[in-house]
Amino acid sequence: MTDASIATALQVRQGLVLIEWFYRKDGTTGFWHAVFDSESGKELEKIGPSDVLLKLNEHDPWWIAFQGGGNETANYVPQSIYRLKYGVPERGVPTAAATIEALRSASPPARIKAITKASKNPVINHMIALLSPTRTSASTTIEFCPTVPGQRARYWMGGDYDDVMANVARDVLLAVWAERQADGVTGSPIDAWFKAEIASQEPMKTLLTRFNPQDDVWIGAYQQALFDLGGKTLEGWFDQYGTAAGVVRTPAKRQVR
């Protein structure tokens, strides 16, 4: 799914319409809610990205808002919980508008930086991010496939994320995927490589026995082990497929097309 918009819920109450939608366009994903006036259709407020609202029942005037970090749904983790109500504010209760503004301005909680710039080549670091489990991963299987957008690397890269680097990293992994499939490898060629050459070696072998993508410390150890055990392979993939795609090295250690 590379270009789609899906309305996942619509609620109407007291002349207000709340719509939530998930969209993916040009390799980016988003998850938003918006409140409209039911008569004029005017948008009154937008909530998001990465906020999930739940309404308990039709008789309860409150919504429950789960605030999350990042707009890549595979890595969505609620960080805060709020109760929102449209109507006459009660004394001492923050207005919905004030709460929404707080959601927007609140800084995300500090967490251990998962990628520790293991490689001097930023494309390799983006490749490691794309090959890392997501928060919702249920197994140790590498989930990278042709439908995974380069943007998924943003969650683990944080401020070091770069759209160009992410797309180059994705292109390199896709080139490996295509060549190995052409050679007759079935299933996921990337996961087959991981299981054959990485998963059986220490310290990755021990890490995988206590699989826990919800733990930043574990993710950091996973990513470091992936680089230590497979860094030369990743560099080789980049040299082979990145150069063929017109990627060149620069003194600033950035890769540009």
C-alpha positions in Angstrom: 0.0 0.0 0.0 1.9 3.1 -1.2 -0.9 5.7 -1.6 -4.1 5.2 0.4 -6.3 6.9 2.9 -8.6 4.9 5.2 -11.2 6.4 7.5 -11.2 4.0 10.5 -13.9 5.7 12.7 -16.5 8.3 12.6 -18.5 9.6 15.6 -21.2 12.2 15.7 -22.3 14.0 18.9 -23.8 17.4 19.8 -23.3 18.8 16.3 -19.7 17.7 16.1 -18.2 15.0 13.9 -14.9 13.3 14.8 -13.1 11.4 12.1 -9.9 9.4 12.5 -7.9 8.2 9.5 -4.8 6.4 8.6 -3.0 7.3 5.4 0.1 6.4 3.4 1.3 8.7 0.6 4.7 8.9 -1.1 6.3 6.6 1.4 5.0 8.4 4.5 2.4 7.3 7.0 0.1 9.3 9.2 -2.6 8.7 11.8 -4.8 11.7 12.7 -8.1 12.7 14.2 -10.0 15.8 13.2 -13.2 17.4 14.6 -15.7 19.1 12.2 -18.8 21.2 12.6 -21.6 18.9 11.3 -23.5 21.8 9.7 -20.8 23.8 8.0 -18.3 21.0 7.5 -15.6 23.4 8.9 -12.6 21.7 10.5 -12.4 22.9 14.1 -9.4 21.1 15.3 -6.9 18.4 14.3 -5.3 16.0 16.8 -2.2 14.1 16.1 -0.1 12.7 14.7 -0.1 9.4 16.5 -3.0 9.9 18.8 -5.7 7.3 19.3 -9.1 8.2 20.7 -11.5 5.7 22.2 -15.0 6.4 23.2 -16.3 4.2 25.9 -20.0 4.3 25.0 -22.7 6.6 23.6 -23.8 7.8 27.1 -20.3 8.8 28.2 -19.3 12.3 27.0 -15.6 11.6 27.4 -13.1 10.4 24.9 -9.9 8.7 26.0 -6.8 9.9 24.2 -3.6 7.8 24.0 -0.7 10.0 22.9 2.1 8.3 21.2 5.5 9.0 19.6 6.2 9.1 15.9 3.7 8.4 13.2 5.0 5.1 12.0 2.1 2.8 13.2 4.4 -0.3 13.5 6.3 1.5 16.2 3.4 3.2 17.9 3.7 3.2 21.7 1.3 5.2 23.9 3.2 7.6 26.1 0.4 9.5 27.9 -3.3 9.1 28.5 -5.8 12.0 28.5 -9.5 12.4 28.9 -11.1 14.9 26.4 -14.7 16.3 26.6 -16.4 18.7 24.2 -18.9 20.9 26.0 -19.0 23.6 28.8 -15.7 23.3 30.7 -16.1 22.4 34.4 -14.2 24.5 37.0 -10.6 23.4 37.3 -10.7 21.1 34.3 -8.5 22.1 31.3 -10.4 22.8 28.1 -10.1 20.3 25.2 -8.2 23.0 23.2 -5.7 23.4 26.0 -5.2 19.7 26.3 -4.7 19.3 22.6 -2.1 22.1 22.7 -0.4 20.3 25.5 -0.3 17.1 23.4 1.4 19.1 20.6 4.0 20.8 22.7 4.8 18.0 25.2 8.3 16.8 24.6 8.6 13.0 24.2 10.0 11.2 27.2 13.7 10.6 27.1 14.8 7.1 26.1 18.1 5.5 25.6 19.3 6.2 22.0 19.0 2.8 20.3 21.4 3.5 17.3 24.8 4.6 18.6 26.2 5.5 15.2 27.7 2.1 14.9 28.9 2.9 11.4 30.6 6.0 10.0 28.4 5.4 6.9 24.9 6.8 7.7 23.3 4.5 5.1 24.5 1.5 7.0 22.9 2.9 10.2 19.6 3.4 8.3 19.8 -0.2 7.1 20.3 -1.4 10.6 17.2 0.6 11.7 15.2 -0.9 8.8 16.3 -4.4 9.9 15.5 -3.8 13.6 12.3 -5.3 15.2 9.4 -2.8 15.6 7.7 -2.3 18.9 4.9 -4.6 17.7 7.1 -7.4 16.4 5.9 -10.8 17.7 9.0 -12.8 16.6 12.6 -12.5 15.7 11.8 -12.7 12.0 13.3 -9.8 9.9 10.2 -7.9 8.8 11.8 -5.9 6.0 10.0 -6.5 2.7 9.3 -4.6 -0.5 6.3 -2.8 1.1 8.3 -1.4 4.1 8.8 2.4 3.5 12.2 3.9 4.2 10.5 6.2 6.7 10.3 3.3 9.2 13.9 4.0 10.0 12.9 7.3 11.5 11.7 5.8 14.8 15.1 4.3 15.7 17.3 7.0 14.1 15.7 10.0 15.8 17.4 13.2 15.0 20.0 11.3 12.8 17.2 10.3 10.4 17.6 11.5 6.8 15.0 10.8 4.1 17.7 10.4 1.4 19.7 8.0 3.6 16.6 6.0 4.4 15.6 5.7 0.8 19.1 4.7 -0.3 19.2 2.1 2.5 15.8 0.7 1.4 17.0 0.6 -2.3 20.1 -1.4 -1.3 18.1 -3.9 0.7 15.6 -4.2 -2.1 18.4 -4.9 -4.6 19.7 -7.7 -2.4 16.1 -9.0 -2.1 15.6 -9.0 -5.9 18.9 -10.7 -6.7 18.5 -13.4 -4.1 15.0 -14.2 -5.3 16.3 -14.4 -8.8 18.8 -17.0 -7.6 15.9 -19.1 -6.3 15.7 -18.1 -2.6 12.1 -18.5 -1.4 10.4 -16.5 1.3 12.3 -13.5 2.7 15.9 -13.4 1.4 16.8 -10.9 4.1 15.5 -13.0 6.9 17.1 -16.1 5.4 20.5 -14.3 5.5 19.9 -13.2 9.1 19.0 -16.7 10.3 21.9 -18.3 8.4 24.7 -15.8 9.3 23.7 -13.7 12.2 21.1 -15.3 14.5 23.2 -18.4 15.3 26.3 -16.4 16.4 27.0 -14.7 19.8 25.9 -12.3 21.2 22.9 -12.3 18.9 22.0 -15.9 19.7 21.7 -15.1 23.4 19.8 -11.9 22.7 17.2 -13.6 20.7 16.4 -16.1 23.5 15.1 -13.1 25.5 13.5 -11.3 22.6 12.0 -8.0 23.9 11.6 -5.1 21.3 9.8 -3.0 24.0 13.1 -2.6 25.9 15.4 0.1 24.5 18.5 -1.5 26.1 17.7 -4.8 24.3 17.1 -3.0 21.0 20.4 -1.1 21.4 22.2 -4.4 22.0 20.5 -6.0 19.1 21.5 -3.3 16.7 25.1 -3.3 17.9 25.3 -7.1 17.5 23.8 -6.8 14.0 26.5 -4.3 13.1 29.3 -6.3 14.7 28.3 -9.6 13.1 26.9 -8.3 9.8 28.5 -4.9 9.3 31.0 -6.1 6.6 28.1 -7.7 4.7 26.0 -4.5 4.9 29.0 -2.5 3.7 29.5 -4.9 0.8 25.9 -4.6 -0.1 26.2 -0.8 -0.1 29.3 -0.9 -2.2 27.8 -3.2 -4.7 24.3 -1.9 -5.0 24.6 1.7 -3.8 27.3 2.6 -6.2 25.3 1.0 -9.1 22.4 3.3 -8.1 24.6 6.4 -8.5 25.4 6.9 -4.8 28.7 8.6 -4.0 30.6 9.2 -0.8 31.3 12.8 0.3 33.8 14.2 2.7 30.9 15.0 5.1 30.3 11.2 5.3 26.9 11.7 3.8 25.6 9.7 0.8 24.0 11.6 -2.0 22.6 10.8 -5.3 
